[in-house]
Amino acid sequence: MEQVCVGVDIGGTSVKLGIFTLNGNLLKKWEIPTEPKNDPKALIEKIGKSIKETLKEARLTLTDCVGVGMGVPGPVMPNGFIEVVVNIGWREVFPARILSDLLSGMPVALGNDANVAALGEAWMGGAKHQQDSVMVTLGTGVGGGIIIDGKIVPGKHGLGGEIGHMHVRESEIEKCNCGGMGCLEQISSATGIVREAKRLLATKKVASRLALLEDITAKDVLDAAKAGDAIALEVVDTVSKYLGIALSHLAMTVDPEVFVIGGGVSKAGDFLIDKIREKFEYYTPITKNKADIVLAKLGNDAGIYGAAKLVLG
């Protein structure tokens, strides 16, 4: 029987899991609820049980599996220690040790979910065949991951790739969830896009289709921009400007081969990528030979791909 590995992506509402061949073919994927929360041992026991049952259904044994990789939504110390994961209530735990014990000592690797998703895109997605890449995930917040020489750069304090909390706007007067002000996440996330649109609608006397909507979403703003709406276009220009600034800072720091843009906001496709690329070009006049900007390819599966790759090294 061909050897396999398992990728686990723990989210706030569901845990995604996948069985992979060692060359990256996804054989099976499934989900279980992220319950019980606030009890890491109980949840990890549930994950371990699900892995055992699904391997058995696939006529595989624990000895057929070379290891499990796991992404979690919070900072992970180099020794695998997690101090706190706010949205699932974990505190002071070594999750990989617990899961390994449940799986008869099988190797288990652990990483921050955004970093792990970046590794997935580097392995089998938008940055495939590239050794150095940076992923920026534009969702409810802004996440990211830095891959150098094919390896995650987590940082000494678990802060590597926290792109959303780079300070980019000096004029911001509201606080970010992190406690800072002027973070990229406040502007270029789905939440930030809606906030920017509402700010403009409140201050500018310009006709906009957005003014007719009760509950504006980021998709509404991006669709309106594609249709030529003046307010929406100004929002996209602002979003792209600050993304361009952030990517220029990253380019001058780690100089990746490619930037991969993922998350729900990236569904705007080439329209958004072209706007970001235009700003990035403006803020990096030092050279024409620099990173390309591309769309992510793995969608919600990036986390399980990256987790699987994490255990393969």
MILOGU-368816 format. One record per residue (C-alpha): y, z, x; residue number from 1. Coordinates in steps of 0.001 Angstrom, whole numbers. Each point is the difference from the previous one (the first is absolute). Layout:
<nodes>
node v: Y, w: Z, u: X, resi: NUM
...
</nodes>
This chain:
<nodes>
node v: 0, w: 0, u: 0, resi: 1
node v: 3477, w: -922, u: 1260, resi: 2
node v: 2112, w: 2948, u: 1065, resi: 3
node v: 3050, w: 902, u: -2082, resi: 4
node v: 2988, w: 2321, u: -58, resi: 5
node v: 1972, w: 1571, u: -2832, resi: 6
node v: 3752, w: 31, u: -591, resi: 7
node v: 1618, w: 2686, u: -2178, resi: 8
node v: 3613, w: -117, u: -1221, resi: 9
node v: 1101, w: 3240, u: -1695, resi: 10
node v: 2921, w: -479, u: -2395, resi: 11
node v: 1819, w: 2258, u: -2420, resi: 12
node v: -2030, w: -1093, u: -3034, resi: 13
node v: -3084, w: -1761, u: 1350, resi: 14
node v: -2173, w: -216, u: 3101, resi: 15
node v: -898, w: -3576, u: 941, resi: 16
node v: -3197, w: -569, u: 1990, resi: 17
node v: -1634, w: -3035, u: 1553, resi: 18
node v: -3161, w: -869, u: 1909, resi: 19
node v: 563, w: -2528, u: 2795, resi: 20
node v: -2048, w: -1895, u: 2522, resi: 21
node v: 1087, w: 680, u: 3569, resi: 22
node v: 1771, w: -3377, u: 161, resi: 23
node v: 2195, w: 781, u: -2999, resi: 24
node v: -1795, w: -1429, u: -3014, resi: 25
node v: 529, w: 2162, u: -3091, resi: 26
node v: -3400, w: 475, u: -1656, resi: 27
node v: 976, w: 2366, u: -2800, resi: 28
node v: 3055, w: 1937, u: -1157, resi: 29
node v: 433, w: 2706, u: -2608, resi: 30
node v: 2310, w: 2839, u: -1048, resi: 31
node v: -256, w: 3618, u: -1055, resi: 32
node v: 2776, w: 2262, u: -1382, resi: 33
node v: 1910, w: 2184, u: 2470, resi: 34
node v: -1305, w: 3159, u: -1622, resi: 35
node v: -64, w: 2866, u: 516, resi: 36
node v: 3406, w: 116, u: 1660, resi: 37
node v: 1110, w: 3045, u: 2011, resi: 38
node v: -3609, w: 511, u: 1139, resi: 39
node v: -687, w: -2237, u: 3014, resi: 40
node v: -3558, w: 1224, u: 535, resi: 41
node v: -985, w: -759, u: -3606, resi: 42
node v: 1574, w: -3467, u: 84, resi: 43
node v: -1586, w: -851, u: 3358, resi: 44
node v: -3377, w: 1179, u: -1312, resi: 45
node v: 476, w: -2374, u: -2946, resi: 46
node v: 847, w: -2843, u: 2396, resi: 47
node v: -3054, w: 758, u: 2129, resi: 48
node v: -2265, w: 29, u: -3057, resi: 49
node v: 1450, w: -3315, u: -1214, resi: 50
node v: -574, w: -1614, u: 3414, resi: 51
node v: -3623, w: 1185, u: 106, resi: 52
node v: -702, w: -1229, u: -3546, resi: 53
node v: 1617, w: -3404, u: 537, resi: 54
node v: -1759, w: -583, u: 3305, resi: 55
node v: -3286, w: 824, u: -1729, resi: 56
node v: 795, w: -2443, u: -2850, resi: 57
node v: 618, w: -2672, u: 2643, resi: 58
node v: -3380, w: 848, u: 1578, resi: 59
node v: 1685, w: 1444, u: 3063, resi: 60
node v: -572, w: 3343, u: 1700, resi: 61
node v: 2332, w: 2251, u: 1959, resi: 62
node v: -1568, w: -1330, u: 3197, resi: 63
node v: 1079, w: -3544, u: -1006, resi: 64
node v: 3623, w: 1202, u: -57, resi: 65
node v: 1752, w: 364, u: 3371, resi: 66
node v: 2827, w: 2100, u: -1406, resi: 67
node v: 2713, w: 624, u: -2572, resi: 68
node v: 3747, w: -494, u: 375, resi: 69
node v: 2404, w: 1808, u: -2296, resi: 70
node v: 3704, w: -479, u: -760, resi: 71
node v: 2005, w: 2878, u: -1476, resi: 72
node v: 3554, w: 21, u: -1424, resi: 73
node v: 1588, w: 2269, u: 2593, resi: 74
node v: 473, w: 672, u: 3715, resi: 75
node v: -3170, w: 400, u: 2070, resi: 76
node v: 65, w: 1802, u: 3332, resi: 77
node v: -1812, w: -1607, u: 2976, resi: 78
node v: -2801, w: 2602, u: -304, resi: 79
node v: -555, w: -878, u: -3694, resi: 80
node v: 1831, w: 3048, u: -1361, resi: 81
node v: 2043, w: -386, u: -3182, resi: 82
node v: 2730, w: 2565, u: -534, resi: 83
node v: 976, w: -1182, u: -3474, resi: 84
node v: -503, w: -2970, u: -2338, resi: 85
node v: 2447, w: 674, u: -2790, resi: 86
node v: -1157, w: -2331, u: -2768, resi: 87
node v: -3650, w: 1109, u: 93, resi: 88
node v: 654, w: 3633, u: 869, resi: 89
node v: -1835, w: 165, u: 3339, resi: 90
node v: 1020, w: 2610, u: 2549, resi: 91
node v: -1337, w: 891, u: 3457, resi: 92
node v: -3270, w: -1894, u: -20, resi: 93
node v: -2215, w: -2149, u: 2261, resi: 94
node v: -1287, w: -2558, u: -2567, resi: 95
node v: -2002, w: -2138, u: 2440, resi: 96
node v: -2038, w: 3014, u: 1176, resi: 97
node v: -891, w: 928, u: -3584, resi: 98
node v: -1089, w: -3538, u: -915, resi: 99
node v: -1964, w: -434, u: 3227, resi: 100
node v: -1955, w: 3201, u: -684, resi: 101
node v: -803, w: -1268, u: -3515, resi: 102
node v: -1273, w: -3314, u: 1426, resi: 103
node v: -2411, w: 1475, u: 2552, resi: 104
node v: 2462, w: -118, u: 2885, resi: 105
node v: 1044, w: -3630, u: -534, resi: 106
node v: 3195, w: -957, u: 1909, resi: 107
node v: 3082, w: 284, u: -2231, resi: 108
node v: 3441, w: -1210, u: 1071, resi: 109
node v: 3239, w: 1044, u: -1702, resi: 110
node v: 3474, w: -1525, u: -210, resi: 111
node v: 3210, w: -95, u: -2008, resi: 112
node v: -387, w: -2439, u: -2911, resi: 113
node v: 2984, w: -2206, u: 917, resi: 114
node v: -1168, w: -283, u: 3610, resi: 115
node v: -3516, w: -746, u: -1181, resi: 116
node v: 1240, w: -2741, u: -2379, resi: 117
node v: 1874, w: -1547, u: 2925, resi: 118
node v: -3230, w: 36, u: 1998, resi: 119
node v: -1764, w: -1736, u: -2887, resi: 120
node v: 2582, w: -2781, u: -72, resi: 121
node v: -284, w: -301, u: 3781, resi: 122
node v: -3797, w: -234, u: -202, resi: 123
node v: -585, w: -2363, u: -2915, resi: 124
node v: 3365, w: -669, u: -1670, resi: 125
node v: 3479, w: -1341, u: 687, resi: 126
node v: -72, w: 934, u: 3698, resi: 127
node v: -3570, w: -1120, u: 695, resi: 128
node v: -432, w: -1219, u: 3605, resi: 129
node v: 3204, w: 1851, u: 1020, resi: 130
node v: -237, w: 2975, u: 2355, resi: 131
node v: 3502, w: 1370, u: -655, resi: 132
node v: 1313, w: 272, u: -3556, resi: 133
node v: 2155, w: 2169, u: -2227, resi: 134
node v: -656, w: 345, u: -3706, resi: 135
node v: 2701, w: 997, u: -2467, resi: 136
node v: -1197, w: 983, u: -3472, resi: 137
node v: 2612, w: -302, u: -2739, resi: 138
node v: -1254, w: 2024, u: -2951, resi: 139
node v: 1291, w: 3091, u: -1813, resi: 140
node v: 1052, w: 1029, u: 3492, resi: 141
node v: 5, w: -1859, u: 3305, resi: 142
node v: -2945, w: 565, u: 2310, resi: 143
node v: -1081, w: -1614, u: 3197, resi: 144
node v: -2340, w: -164, u: 2913, resi: 145
node v: 255, w: -1130, u: 3612, resi: 146
node v: -2939, w: -1683, u: 1713, resi: 147
node v: 180, w: -554, u: 3769, resi: 148
node v: -2914, w: -1527, u: 1953, resi: 149
node v: -2005, w: 152, u: -3217, resi: 150
node v: 437, w: 3783, u: -330, resi: 151
node v: 2069, w: 2163, u: -2356, resi: 152
node v: 3009, w: 1727, u: 1556, resi: 153
node v: 27, w: 3292, u: -1969, resi: 154
node v: 2406, w: 1887, u: 2268, resi: 155
node v: -399, w: 3499, u: 1377, resi: 156
node v: 1163, w: 1626, u: -3245, resi: 157
node v: -1509, w: -2441, u: -2500, resi: 158
node v: 3358, w: -1719, u: -567, resi: 159
node v: -832, w: -3389, u: 1526, resi: 160
node v: 693, w: -2739, u: -2530, resi: 161
node v: 2179, w: 2115, u: -2326, resi: 162
node v: 2211, w: -3053, u: -399, resi: 163
node v: 1284, w: 1006, u: -3429, resi: 164
node v: 1843, w: 2951, u: 1472, resi: 165
node v: 1883, w: -1891, u: 2683, resi: 166
node v: 3713, w: 663, u: -504, resi: 167
node v: 1700, w: -3327, u: -743, resi: 168
node v: 2943, w: 623, u: -2346, resi: 169
node v: 2841, w: 2241, u: 1106, resi: 170
node v: 1896, w: -173, u: -3308, resi: 171
node v: -2815, w: 1469, u: -2123, resi: 172
node v: 977, w: 3177, u: -1874, resi: 173
node v: -3283, w: 840, u: -1761, resi: 174
node v: -2896, w: 1774, u: 1651, resi: 175
node v: -3374, w: -1618, u: 614, resi: 176
node v: -3211, w: 1821, u: -962, resi: 177
node v: -459, w: 787, u: 3706, resi: 178
node v: 3281, w: 1932, u: 42, resi: 179
node v: 1931, w: -2623, u: 1953, resi: 180
node v: 2617, w: -2481, u: -1193, resi: 181
node v: 195, w: -3739, u: 479, resi: 182
node v: -3735, w: -563, u: 462, resi: 183
node v: -1420, w: -3508, u: -346, resi: 184
node v: -2177, w: 1293, u: -2848, resi: 185
node v: 3114, w: 777, u: -2041, resi: 186
node v: 925, w: -3682, u: -8, resi: 187
node v: -3009, w: -2234, u: 479, resi: 188
node v: -2720, w: 1735, u: -2019, resi: 189
node v: -667, w: -914, u: -3625, resi: 190
node v: 1855, w: 3178, u: -954, resi: 191
node v: 2884, w: -889, u: 2315, resi: 192
node v: 303, w: -3518, u: -1391, resi: 193
node v: 391, w: 1373, u: -3533, resi: 194
node v: 2549, w: 2541, u: 1210, resi: 195
node v: 2026, w: -2680, u: 1796, resi: 196
node v: -14, w: -2145, u: -3148, resi: 197
node v: 1187, w: 2863, u: -2206, resi: 198
node v: 2777, w: 848, u: 2450, resi: 199
node v: 1296, w: -3575, u: -63, resi: 200
node v: -264, w: -303, u: -3781, resi: 201
node v: 2087, w: 3173, u: -322, resi: 202
node v: 2756, w: -1173, u: 2340, resi: 203
node v: 229, w: -3784, u: -309, resi: 204
node v: 1322, w: -1931, u: -2977, resi: 205
node v: -2387, w: -2910, u: 463, resi: 206
node v: -2300, w: -1374, u: -2695, resi: 207
node v: -3644, w: 698, u: 792, resi: 208
node v: -3265, w: -344, u: -1858, resi: 209
node v: -899, w: 3397, u: 1417, resi: 210
node v: 2633, w: 1624, u: -2218, resi: 211
node v: -2055, w: -1017, u: -3055, resi: 212
node v: -3058, w: 1942, u: 1138, resi: 213
node v: -704, w: 3587, u: -1049, resi: 214
node v: -2220, w: 934, u: 2939, resi: 215
node v: 597, w: -2118, u: 3094, resi: 216
node v: -2872, w: -461, u: 2451, resi: 217
node v: 9, w: -1385, u: 3527, resi: 218
node v: -1872, w: -3045, u: -1317, resi: 219
node v: 2787, w: -569, u: -2563, resi: 220
node v: 2560, w: 10, u: 2811, resi: 221
node v: -1982, w: -2367, u: 2214, resi: 222
node v: -753, w: -2378, u: -2896, resi: 223
node v: 3680, w: -30, u: -962, resi: 224
node v: 962, w: -733, u: 3610, resi: 225
node v: -2385, w: -2952, u: 72, resi: 226
node v: 1723, w: -1258, u: -3166, resi: 227
node v: 3430, w: 222, u: 1684, resi: 228
node v: 1342, w: 3203, u: -1615, resi: 229
node v: 3043, w: 1085, u: 2035, resi: 230
node v: -610, w: 3760, u: -164, resi: 231
node v: -3689, w: -372, u: 814, resi: 232
node v: 772, w: -2317, u: 2913, resi: 233
node v: 2424, w: 2570, u: 1407, resi: 234
node v: -2707, w: 2675, u: -241, resi: 235
node v: -2511, w: -2200, u: 1816, resi: 236
node v: 2606, w: -769, u: 2650, resi: 237
node v: 521, w: 3748, u: 568, resi: 238
node v: -3732, w: 727, u: 39, resi: 239
node v: -599, w: -2826, u: 2476, resi: 240
node v: 2937, w: 1036, u: 2170, resi: 241
node v: -1331, w: 3497, u: 605, resi: 242
node v: -3557, w: -1223, u: 429, resi: 243
node v: 1349, w: -2471, u: 2550, resi: 244
node v: 1751, w: 2828, u: 1847, resi: 245
node v: -3170, w: 2155, u: 7, resi: 246
node v: -2188, w: -2869, u: 1207, resi: 247
node v: 2516, w: -832, u: 2730, resi: 248
node v: -201, w: 3594, u: 1261, resi: 249
node v: -3790, w: -189, u: 2, resi: 250
node v: 68, w: -3371, u: 1759, resi: 251
node v: 2165, w: 1439, u: 2759, resi: 252
node v: -2336, w: 2989, u: 318, resi: 253
node v: -3575, w: -1296, u: -259, resi: 254
node v: 522, w: -3806, u: -146, resi: 255
node v: -2994, w: -848, u: -2233, resi: 256
node v: -1464, w: -3467, u: -430, resi: 257
node v: 424, w: 204, u: -3774, resi: 258
node v: 1454, w: 2137, u: -2788, resi: 259
node v: -2212, w: 216, u: -3085, resi: 260
node v: 1758, w: 772, u: -3299, resi: 261
node v: -2180, w: 1545, u: -2712, resi: 262
node v: 208, w: 2216, u: -3076, resi: 263
node v: 931, w: -816, u: -3581, resi: 264
node v: 3490, w: -1261, u: 860, resi: 265
node v: -1522, w: -2618, u: 2308, resi: 266
node v: -1368, w: -1784, u: -3075, resi: 267
node v: 3407, w: -1705, u: -85, resi: 268
node v: -1619, w: -2182, u: 2669, resi: 269
node v: 1754, w: -2478, u: 2242, resi: 270
node v: 3281, w: 452, u: -1883, resi: 271
node v: 287, w: 3536, u: 1397, resi: 272
node v: -1551, w: -809, u: 3377, resi: 273
node v: 2538, w: -2776, u: 575, resi: 274
node v: 2886, w: 2386, u: -791, resi: 275
node v: -1372, w: 2667, u: 2365, resi: 276
node v: -610, w: -2561, u: 2735, resi: 277
node v: 3599, w: -1259, u: -297, resi: 278
node v: 1373, w: 3532, u: 528, resi: 279
node v: -2476, w: 760, u: 2777, resi: 280
node v: 1115, w: -3138, u: 1832, resi: 281
node v: 3626, w: 1088, u: -367, resi: 282
node v: -661, w: 3460, u: 1461, resi: 283
node v: -2104, w: -1265, u: 2925, resi: 284
node v: 2162, w: -2680, u: 1658, resi: 285
node v: -1250, w: 982, u: 3459, resi: 286
node v: -2872, w: -2504, u: -150, resi: 287
node v: -1558, w: -2687, u: -2162, resi: 288
node v: -3478, w: 979, u: 1184, resi: 289
node v: -873, w: 2978, u: -2195, resi: 290
node v: -2326, w: 1315, u: -2702, resi: 291
node v: -750, w: -2029, u: -3096, resi: 292
node v: 172, w: 1641, u: -3443, resi: 293
node v: -2949, w: -636, u: -2323, resi: 294
node v: -1455, w: 1284, u: -3258, resi: 295
node v: -2922, w: 2428, u: -82, resi: 296
node v: -3272, w: -1511, u: -1200, resi: 297
node v: -2332, w: 2869, u: -898, resi: 298
node v: 1981, w: 1603, u: -2824, resi: 299
node v: -1412, w: 3338, u: -1158, resi: 300
node v: -3087, w: -499, u: 2179, resi: 301
node v: 1948, w: 319, u: 3271, resi: 302
node v: -725, w: 3729, u: 133, resi: 303
node v: -3783, w: -285, u: -219, resi: 304
node v: -37, w: -2855, u: 2523, resi: 305
node v: 2108, w: 2026, u: 2423, resi: 306
node v: -2062, w: 3137, u: -521, resi: 307
node v: -3178, w: -1930, u: 779, resi: 308
node v: 1583, w: -1420, u: 3138, resi: 309
node v: 1189, w: 3475, u: 985, resi: 310
node v: -3559, w: 1215, u: 446, resi: 311
node v: -1018, w: -3168, u: 1870, resi: 312
node v: 2726, w: 529, u: 2605, resi: 313
</nodes>
